[in-house]
């Protein structure tokens, strides 16, 4: 694929500082390590590195043109163009490069502090069950129909977004649901995209600090941008900051969901479900849609996530039967993911890897009044030690039994990390055991389960590896559980 540089630069307000725009470009590149002959190299400013520093190197490796914000020195045969925001320009240029694929899909963007991942999978599940072909871009993975790509960021760089969209179009997809982080909005990764639907799940202080957001106000302002980039806005009416969230929105239609009588889609008659080896929730909806909903994902937050999904899918004309059936099958890898191995107790995997997330999870599970909560977790090496003390204290206080084990020790000794966790646990009266090997720890928790227990394997979630002494080893808790059960079967043991 080749495009005229003049046509590419016409997508943004670019001025030529050097050379000619009347030349063909073979690729768009923003990573100097991936420069190819005849490409346009876009200089991006990041928190750690500045692409302008690599302009000369890009030219030396064959870049035909360079797009900049600041001055650079490159040979005279290389075209240099300037814009006031290369990140925005990259987004607009990438959309043009791939022939505006977002216009060929129904696009659903989801922002908010919590619930983005689960809501996106629920929407994809419902739409696919109804006969649509829906792609996904999010925290865990991107699914394009051509490939499944593990995610490095919640929202990829703008060029990758457009590339993924293009693959979805080529694969015959008609829609896409994607998580839109505050950083993505702040850094123009979705600039130029007008989403058909924009969902705002909730807002709470998060991602505030160096290299992220200077204040809660800035964090909120960035997330609000989605409601100025969508045709139909769907917002959590119960959020304490609702009035601030919707202030200045430009949605053609604004709908709301929640428990509030003012919500256009409401949940009523909510019941916690505790079935054989399963936890879930059921309720009825009123307003835009009137159906009975049952989801095998525990917690009040599941009501909000599923309401948001229903609100969107209602606009696709999905039948009530498709919605209710898809909701029963909804599952998100590593997000309160129940692994059914027994009718006597519940086993689940969750990504909770800090004190706030763990406390929220354990509070949710406590609402089901289990016989015991058994919390198994470790903490990552070469990371903030305070997190270890805090997570140990939370588990010791809120779980009936804590199983302390290893989790990505990296270059630290696993027992040193475990000792830090135990410092927090010992501030409480909670019972605990220490089993450094994670597989052995999981096996111990399963073999010592009592009727009515809820066992939570926290911290790994969707991750399928352990990092030990700088090396990444395969390790998926689902595989460990299968192996443990197979070993039990061979040994004549039953769960």
matplotlib code that plots the C-alpha trace (Angstrom):
import matplotlib.pyplot as plt

x = [0.0, 1.3, -0.2, 0.8, 2.3, 0.3, -3.0, -1.7, -0.8, -4.1, -5.8, -4.4, -3.1, 0.5, 2.9, 5.9, 9.2, 11.5, 11.3, 8.3, 4.9, 4.7, 6.1, 4.8, 4.8, 5.1, 4.2, 3.3, 5.8, 6.0, 8.6, 12.1, 13.1, 10.5, 11.5, 11.3, 12.4, 10.1, 8.0, 6.6, 8.1, 5.8, 7.7, 5.6, 6.4, 6.0, 6.5, 9.9, 11.1, 10.6, 10.5, 12.1, 15.4, 15.3, 14.4, 18.0, 18.2, 14.9, 16.1, 19.3, 17.3, 15.3, 12.4, 11.1, 9.4, 9.2, 6.2, 7.2, 6.1, 9.6, 12.6, 14.8, 17.9, 17.8, 19.2, 17.7, 16.3, 13.9, 10.6, 9.8, 6.3, 5.1, 1.8, 1.0, 0.0, 1.6, -0.5, -3.7, -2.2, -1.2, -4.7, -6.2, -3.5, -3.9, -7.7, -7.0, -4.2, -6.6, -9.5, -11.6, -12.6, -14.5, -17.1, -17.8, -18.4, -20.9, -18.5, -19.0, -16.6, -16.6, -14.8, -15.0, -12.9, -14.3, -16.4, -15.0, -13.6, -16.6, -19.1, -17.2, -17.2, -20.9, -21.8, -19.7, -21.3, -24.8, -24.2, -22.4, -25.2, -27.7, -25.9, -23.7, -19.9, -18.4, -14.7, -13.1, -10.3, -9.5, -7.3, -7.0, -6.9, -7.9, -10.0, -10.1, -11.3, -7.9, -6.0, -6.2, -3.6, -2.7, -2.9, -0.1, -2.4, -6.1, -6.4, -3.6, -1.9, -4.1, -2.3, -3.0, -6.6, -7.2, -5.2, -7.4, -10.6, -9.4, -8.8, -12.3, -13.8, -11.8, -13.1, -16.7, -17.3, -20.1, -19.4, -16.6, -16.7, -13.6, -12.4, -11.3, -9.0, -8.5, -4.9, -6.2, -8.5, -5.8, -3.2, -5.6, -5.5, -9.1, -9.0, -11.2, -13.4, -17.1, -18.4, -21.9, -22.3, -20.3, -20.7, -19.6, -19.6, -18.5, -15.7, -13.5, -10.1, -7.5, -4.6, -3.6, 0.1, 3.3, 2.9, -0.8, -3.2, -2.4, -5.7, -9.1, -10.5, -8.2, -8.9, -12.7, -12.3, -10.4, -13.0, -15.8, -14.3, -15.9, -19.4, -18.3, -17.2, -20.3, -23.8, -25.6, -24.3, -25.2, -24.3, -24.5, -27.2, -26.3, -22.7, -22.1, -20.5, -23.3, -24.0, -20.3, -20.0, -22.8, -21.9, -21.0, -21.9, -22.8, -24.6, -27.6, -29.3, -28.3, -29.6, -29.0, -29.0, -28.9, -31.2, -32.4, -36.0, -34.7, -32.7, -34.1, -33.1, -33.6, -32.8, -35.4, -35.9, -32.2, -31.4, -28.0, -27.8, -25.7, -26.1, -24.1, -20.5, -21.7, -22.4, -24.4, -27.1, -30.6, -32.9, -35.6, -35.3, -37.8, -37.9, -36.3, -36.3, -38.4, -36.8, -35.6, -31.8, -29.6, -25.8, -23.3, -21.0, -21.3, -21.8, -23.8, -21.4, -22.5, -26.0, -24.4, -22.2, -25.0, -27.4, -24.9, -24.6, -28.4, -28.8, -26.4, -27.7, -31.3, -30.2, -29.1, -32.6, -31.4, -34.3, -35.1, -34.4, -30.9, -30.1, -31.2, -29.5, -26.2, -26.2, -26.3, -23.2, -21.3, -17.8, -14.7, -11.3, -9.8, -12.7, -14.5, -14.2, -15.8, -14.2, -16.7, -15.1, -17.5, -21.1, -19.8, -17.7, -17.0, -13.6, -12.9, -10.0, -9.8, -7.2, -7.4, -3.8, -3.9, -5.6, -8.5, -9.4, -9.0, -11.2, -13.9, -13.8, -13.9, -16.8, -18.7, -18.2, -19.1, -22.6, -23.2, -22.7, -20.3, -19.2, -15.7, -13.8, -10.4, -8.2, -5.1, -2.6, 0.9, 2.5, 4.9, 8.6, 10.4, 7.2, 5.9, 6.4, 3.5, 1.1, 2.2, 1.5, -1.8, -3.0, -1.9, -3.9, -7.0, -7.0, -6.3, -9.2, -11.8, -11.1, -11.5, -8.3, -5.4, -3.1, 0.0, 1.9, 4.1, 3.2, 5.7, 8.7, 10.8, 14.3, 13.3, 13.3, 9.7, 10.0, 11.1, 7.9, 5.8, 7.3, 6.2, 2.6, 2.6, 3.6, 0.2, -1.7, -0.3, -1.8, -5.1, -6.6, -7.0, -5.8, -3.2, -0.9, 2.2, 2.8, 5.4, 4.7, 1.5, 0.3, 0.9, -1.0, -4.0, -4.0, -3.9, -6.9, -8.9, -8.1, -8.9, -12.2, -15.2, -18.9, -20.1, -16.6, -15.7, -12.0, -10.6, -7.3, -6.4, -3.8, -3.2, -6.6, -6.1, -2.3, -0.8, 2.8, 5.2, 8.2, 11.1, 14.7, 14.0, 12.5, 8.8, 7.5, 4.0, 1.6, -2.2, -4.2, -6.9, -4.3, -3.0, -6.5, -7.0, -3.6, -4.5, -7.8, -6.2, -3.5, -6.3, -8.2, -5.1, -4.6, -8.2, -9.0, -12.3, -13.0]
y = [0.0, 3.5, 6.9, 10.4, 12.4, 15.4, 13.4, 12.1, 15.5, 16.9, 15.0, 17.4, 21.0, 20.3, 22.7, 21.7, 22.9, 21.1, 19.1, 18.2, 16.6, 15.3, 11.8, 8.4, 7.0, 3.2, 3.0, 5.0, 4.5, 6.0, 3.6, 4.4, 0.7, -0.1, 2.4, 1.1, 2.5, 5.2, 5.6, 8.6, 8.7, 10.5, 11.9, 11.3, 12.8, 10.2, 10.2, 8.5, 9.2, 11.8, 10.7, 13.9, 12.5, 9.7, 11.8, 11.7, 8.0, 7.4, 9.4, 7.4, 4.2, 5.3, 7.4, 9.6, 12.1, 13.1, 14.7, 16.9, 19.3, 20.7, 21.4, 18.5, 18.3, 15.7, 15.6, 17.9, 15.0, 14.1, 15.9, 17.5, 18.6, 20.2, 20.1, 21.3, 17.8, 14.7, 12.4, 13.8, 13.8, 10.1, 9.2, 11.2, 10.0, 6.3, 6.5, 7.7, 5.2, 2.3, 3.9, 5.0, 1.6, 2.9, 4.3, 0.7, -0.6, 0.2, 1.5, 1.2, 3.0, 2.3, 4.5, 4.7, 3.7, 0.2, -2.2, -1.5, -4.9, -6.9, -4.7, -5.0, -8.8, -8.8, -6.6, -8.8, -12.0, -10.6, -9.3, -12.4, -14.6, -12.4, -13.1, -10.0, -10.2, -8.0, -7.3, -6.3, -4.0, -3.9, -4.5, -8.3, -8.7, -7.4, -9.7, -8.7, -11.9, -12.2, -12.6, -12.3, -10.0, -9.8, -6.3, -4.0, -1.0, -0.8, 1.3, 0.7, 3.5, 5.1, 3.5, 0.0, 0.9, 1.7, -1.4, -3.6, -1.9, -2.6, -6.2, -6.4, -5.0, -7.4, -10.3, -9.3, -7.9, -5.3, -3.9, -3.4, -2.7, -1.1, 0.1, 3.8, 4.8, 8.3, 8.1, 7.2, 10.2, 12.5, 11.4, 11.5, 7.8, 7.9, 11.4, 11.7, 8.7, 9.5, 6.5, 5.3, 4.6, 6.0, 4.3, 5.9, 3.3, 5.3, 7.6, 7.4, 8.7, 6.6, 7.0, 10.2, 10.9, 11.3, 10.4, 9.9, 12.7, 15.7, 15.7, 14.0, 16.9, 16.3, 12.6, 13.3, 15.9, 13.4, 10.7, 13.1, 13.6, 10.4, 12.0, 14.6, 12.0, 9.8, 9.9, 8.1, 8.4, 5.8, 6.9, 5.4, 7.6, 6.5, 7.8, 10.6, 12.7, 12.2, 15.9, 16.6, 13.6, 14.8, 18.5, 19.7, 16.4, 16.6, 13.3, 13.3, 11.0, 10.6, 7.5, 6.4, 3.2, 2.2, 1.8, 5.5, 6.1, 8.8, 6.2, 5.3, 1.7, 0.5, -2.6, -3.8, -6.9, -7.7, -11.1, -12.6, -16.2, -18.9, -22.1, -25.3, -24.1, -20.9, -17.3, -14.9, -12.3, -11.9, -8.9, -7.4, -4.4, -1.5, 1.3, 0.9, -2.9, -5.1, -8.5, -10.9, -11.1, -13.7, -13.5, -16.0, -13.2, -12.2, -8.7, -5.5, -4.1, -7.0, -5.3, -2.0, -3.8, -5.9, -2.9, -1.0, -3.9, -4.3, -0.6, -0.8, -4.0, -2.7, -0.3, -3.2, -4.7, -7.7, -9.9, -10.3, -14.0, -13.4, -11.0, -13.2, -16.3, -14.5, -13.0, -16.5, -17.5, -14.2, -14.8, -12.6, -14.2, -13.3, -11.0, -12.9, -15.9, -18.9, -22.2, -24.9, -28.0, -28.9, -28.5, -28.2, -25.0, -22.1, -21.5, -18.3, -16.4, -12.6, -10.0, -8.1, -7.2, -4.2, -3.5, -1.5, -4.1, -6.9, -5.2, -4.5, -8.1, -9.6, -7.2, -8.4, -12.1, -11.5, -10.4, -14.0, -15.2, -18.1, -20.5, -19.2, -17.0, -18.4, -15.8, -17.0, -14.4, -13.2, -9.9, -9.0, -8.5, -5.2, -3.3, -1.1, -2.9, -1.0, -2.9, -6.1, -4.9, -3.5, -6.6, -8.8, -6.7, -6.5, -10.3, -11.0, -8.7, -9.7, -13.4, -16.3, -17.9, -16.4, -18.6, -16.6, -17.7, -16.4, -14.1, -12.8, -12.5, -11.1, -10.6, -10.8, -13.9, -15.2, -15.7, -12.0, -10.9, -13.4, -12.1, -8.6, -9.9, -11.7, -8.4, -7.1, -10.3, -10.5, -7.1, -8.9, -12.0, -13.7, -17.3, -17.9, -20.5, -20.0, -22.1, -20.5, -22.7, -21.4, -24.8, -26.4, -23.5, -23.9, -27.7, -27.2, -24.7, -27.1, -30.2, -28.3, -26.7, -27.1, -27.1, -23.6, -22.1, -19.5, -19.8, -16.8, -17.0, -13.3, -11.4, -13.3, -13.0, -13.3, -13.5, -16.8, -16.5, -16.1, -13.9, -15.4, -14.1, -12.1, -15.0, -15.4, -18.9, -20.2, -20.5, -20.3, -20.9, -22.7, -25.1, -25.6, -26.4, -28.9, -30.5, -30.8, -32.4, -34.9, -35.8, -36.3, -38.5, -40.7, -40.9, -41.8, -38.6, -36.7, -33.1]
z = [0.0, -0.9, -0.5, -1.6, 1.3, 0.3, 0.8, 4.1, 5.5, 4.4, 7.2, 9.7, 9.7, 8.6, 7.0, 5.0, 6.5, 4.1, 0.9, -1.1, -0.3, -3.8, -3.0, -2.2, 1.3, 1.8, 5.6, 8.6, 11.5, 15.0, 16.5, 15.2, 15.6, 12.9, 10.3, 6.7, 3.4, 2.1, 5.3, 7.1, 10.6, 13.2, 16.2, 19.3, 22.7, 25.5, 29.3, 29.0, 25.4, 22.7, 19.1, 17.9, 19.3, 16.8, 13.7, 12.3, 12.9, 11.2, 8.2, 8.1, 8.0, 5.0, 6.2, 3.3, 5.5, 9.1, 10.9, 13.9, 16.5, 17.2, 15.0, 13.8, 11.7, 8.9, 5.3, 2.8, 0.7, 3.6, 3.7, 7.1, 8.0, 11.2, 13.1, 16.6, 17.9, 16.3, 18.4, 17.1, 13.6, 13.9, 14.7, 11.8, 9.4, 10.4, 9.8, 6.3, 5.7, 6.4, 4.5, 7.5, 8.8, 11.8, 9.4, 8.2, 11.8, 14.5, 17.2, 20.9, 23.3, 27.0, 29.6, 33.4, 36.4, 36.8, 34.7, 31.3, 30.6, 31.9, 30.1, 26.8, 27.0, 27.9, 24.9, 22.6, 23.9, 23.4, 19.9, 18.7, 20.1, 18.2, 14.9, 14.7, 14.3, 17.0, 17.4, 20.7, 21.9, 25.6, 28.6, 28.2, 24.4, 21.0, 18.8, 15.1, 13.3, 11.8, 15.1, 18.9, 20.3, 24.0, 25.2, 26.5, 27.1, 27.8, 24.6, 21.9, 20.0, 17.4, 14.4, 16.0, 16.6, 13.0, 11.9, 14.1, 12.8, 9.2, 10.0, 11.5, 8.3, 6.2, 8.4, 7.9, 11.3, 11.6, 15.0, 17.6, 21.3, 22.9, 26.2, 26.0, 28.8, 30.2, 28.9, 25.4, 25.4, 26.9, 24.3, 21.3, 20.5, 19.5, 17.9, 14.9, 15.8, 16.4, 18.3, 17.6, 21.3, 24.3, 27.7, 30.9, 33.7, 36.8, 38.1, 41.2, 42.0, 40.1, 37.8, 39.5, 39.8, 37.7, 34.1, 34.5, 35.7, 37.7, 39.6, 39.9, 38.0, 35.0, 35.1, 35.0, 32.2, 30.1, 30.5, 29.8, 26.3, 25.2, 25.6, 23.1, 20.6, 20.4, 18.9, 21.7, 25.3, 27.9, 31.5, 35.0, 36.6, 40.1, 40.0, 42.6, 39.8, 37.3, 36.8, 36.2, 33.8, 31.5, 31.7, 28.2, 26.4, 22.7, 22.4, 20.1, 22.6, 26.2, 28.1, 31.6, 33.6, 37.3, 40.3, 40.3, 39.4, 37.0, 35.0, 31.6, 32.2, 35.7, 37.8, 40.3, 42.6, 42.8, 44.3, 45.2, 43.8, 45.5, 43.6, 43.7, 43.3, 41.6, 42.6, 40.6, 40.6, 39.1, 38.7, 36.4, 34.2, 33.7, 31.3, 27.9, 28.2, 30.5, 31.0, 33.7, 33.9, 35.5, 35.4, 36.9, 37.9, 41.6, 43.0, 42.7, 40.1, 37.8, 37.8, 36.5, 33.9, 32.5, 32.5, 30.3, 28.0, 27.7, 27.0, 24.0, 22.6, 22.8, 20.0, 17.8, 18.0, 19.9, 21.1, 24.8, 24.4, 23.0, 25.7, 28.6, 27.1, 26.4, 29.9, 31.5, 29.5, 30.1, 31.5, 31.6, 31.9, 35.3, 36.4, 39.2, 36.9, 38.5, 37.8, 38.5, 40.0, 42.8, 44.0, 47.6, 47.3, 44.9, 43.2, 41.4, 39.8, 39.9, 38.9, 42.2, 42.8, 45.1, 48.5, 47.1, 44.5, 47.0, 49.6, 47.1, 46.0, 49.5, 50.5, 47.5, 48.4, 52.0, 50.8, 49.8, 53.4, 52.6, 55.3, 54.8, 52.4, 51.6, 49.9, 48.1, 46.7, 46.4, 45.4, 42.6, 43.1, 42.4, 43.1, 45.9, 49.2, 50.8, 48.6, 50.2, 53.7, 52.7, 50.9, 53.7, 56.2, 54.0, 53.5, 57.2, 58.2, 55.6, 54.7, 57.1, 55.9, 53.9, 51.8, 51.1, 48.0, 45.1, 42.3, 39.8, 42.2, 39.4, 40.8, 44.5, 46.7, 47.0, 50.7, 51.2, 49.5, 51.5, 54.7, 53.8, 53.2, 56.5, 58.2, 57.2, 57.9, 61.4, 62.2, 62.2, 63.9, 60.6, 60.1, 57.5, 55.9, 53.8, 50.7, 48.3, 45.3, 43.7, 42.3, 45.7, 47.3, 45.0, 45.5, 49.3, 49.1, 47.0, 49.2, 52.4, 51.1, 53.3, 52.2, 51.5, 51.1, 48.5, 47.4, 45.6, 43.7, 43.5, 41.6, 38.4, 36.7, 32.9, 33.2, 32.0, 33.2, 36.2, 36.0, 38.0, 37.9, 34.7, 32.8, 31.9, 32.5, 31.3, 34.2, 33.8, 36.9, 34.9, 33.6, 37.2, 38.4, 35.6, 36.4, 40.1, 39.3, 36.9, 39.5, 42.0, 39.6, 39.0, 42.8, 43.4, 45.2, 44.6, 45.2]

ax = plt.figure().add_subplot(projection="3d")
ax.plot(x, y, z, "-o")
ax.set_aspect("equal")
plt.show()
